[in-house]
Amino acid sequence: MEGVKLPPYEGLRLVGATPELLSQPLRKARLDDKNRILYLNDTILIEGIPEAAFAYRVGNYPPMRWISDYLVPSTDEETGIRWDPSL
């Protein structure tokens, strides 16, 4: 089975990204749904994310939200268990 072939999306803009900053681990991510911007580590932002990326769902969860919620380190306050996807 083959998926739908789409042309590359040309509207993304990566702002503030240098090779040094891009090589650092992701420590903080914030998603601005209204303006379609993803902020990474307070220094890099991705603008121009297509609306379809926010409307898309896997199960009942949008992958764009998953990036900001689960690709950053966190510690469960109750158990003290540390989640760090860079390990």
N, C-alpha and C positions, 0 to 999 in steps of 0.2 A: 504494500500500500504506500502510495506516495502522497505527501502533503501538498497543500496549495502553494504555488510559487508566487511570491510577491516581489516587487521591485524594492531595492534598499530604500529605507526612509532617509531623506536628505535634510530633514528639519532639525536634527539634534545639534545642540551647541554645548561644548565642554568648556567651561569657564574656570580659569584659575589653576588649570592642571599643568604641572611641570613634571618631568620624569621623576624627580625626587619625591614630589608629593604623591604621585601615582604609585610609587613603590612602597609607601607606608601602609601598614595594616589599617583596615577600616575600624574605627573606634566609635564613630557617631554617624548616624544617618537620619535625616528628617525629610519627610515627603510632604510637599505642598500640593495637594490635589487640585485646589482652585486654580493656581497659576501653572500647574504641570511642571514643577521643578523638583529635582532630587538634590538635596544638600549632603555632601560627604565631608566628614571631619572638619566642618566649619571653614574649609578653604577651597573646596571644589564644588561646583554646581553643574548639574546637567539640566539644560533648558530645552524647551521645544519638544517635550515628550508628547507623542500623539495621544489624542483623547481615547483612541481604541485601546491603548495600553492600560488605561484606568478602568475601562469598561469590561475588559477580558477577565474571565473567572476560571479558576481551576477548582472544581468542586464549587464551593460558595465563597472562595477567598481570592482576592485579586493579587497576582504575583507582584505587582508594584508595591503593595502594602507589605508583602512578605519581605522584600528587600530591606525596607526601613525597620521592620520589627524584629527580624531574626538573623540578619547578617552582621549584627553588632554584638560585642561581648556584653554579658549581663550576669548578675548573681541573684539567685533566688533567695529572698530575704528569710523565708521560713527554714530552708534546708542548708543554705550556704553553698549550694552547688553552683559552680561557675560554668557558664556557657561561653565558649570562645571559639568561633568558627575558624579562626586563623591557626589554631593548634593542629 
